[in-house]
Amino acid sequence: MNILLELFVVTFRVLWAFVLAAAKWLVRPKEKSVAGQVCLITGAGSGLGRLFALEFARRRALLVLNEETAGMVRHIYREIAEAAPRVAGDGEKDTLPHCSLQVYTYTCDVGKRENVYTTAERVRKEVGEVSVLVNNAGVVSGHHLLECPDELIERTMMVNCHAHFWTTKAFLPKMLEMNHGHIVTVASSLGLFSTAGVEDYCASKFGAVGFHESLSHELKAAEKDGIKTTLVCPYLVDTGMFRGCRIRKEIEPFLPPLKPEYCVKQAMRAILTDQPMICTPRLMYMVTFMKSILPFEAVVCMYRFLGADKCMYPFIAQRKQATNNNEAKNGI
């Protein structure tokens, strides 16, 4: 009888989860405040990482990142400080002294475990405990498997996947103690479904997704509901990382590369409303679902129709050409 009662409760909770999910589509949840919280972003020197840093800075978080983006963050902090008198004049309560807004810069190779742990210890001593961890750093080799040097494969796995373990192990203990924090994993749609020619990148992103999902389940099992997790899986983003990647030309107008600003704004909305996962655009949810239920040969047919089966080949060819040109210039 107990198992029947539990089954009823589980069924009710599953249905209720659908109701809550539908409600969030209709009524936008209120965004939480990150003002005054320490936010560490890996790979913030350019691309999505830089845009994440600027978005968190506008929300008055204390940023920990590299020097390349620090100047932009300081500029935003100055704008906030200059606007402070006007805000106060409107009667809005000032919850964080503007003079306390700071950006802290560190140089760290996230692919090297000891480097991560050493830098993390410095951050804790010099800044404080990290409340928001954004694992964003990523690299791609741009070689077919049999042409890719082993050290580049290892580098991709270290930066895109293993680094998530090191950074999380460094900052999660205090989050668990306080039952407060947020861990963001910036993965990729290629962590949900793959394509040809970028085996190392796909494997690393699949690993990051698996790590994130398992970590989320572990936090739930430990009943640490104060620690939130968000998995970010965008489609191809126009940051130059995969320059040359092309799908079928008739399909491209309907599925163009994402603007980085749009991708980050969607991800920020998900983070600040404690959304567990965000795929951009929403079509990626459907592609992931179809990949899960269709026979493999059907998936292959779909890929070929879309031109997604060899979409990375032009990118790899451009990388190879650029490498050959550099070698020729250097007389190698």
Helices and strands as residue ranges (DSSP letters): H 2-26, E 38-41, H 47-58, E 62-65, H 67-89, G 98-100, E 103-105, H 113-126, E 132-135, G 145-147, H 150-157, I 158-162, H 163-178, E 181-186, G 189-191, H 199-221, E 227-234, G 252-254, H 260-272, E 277-280, H 283-293, H 296-306, H 313-329
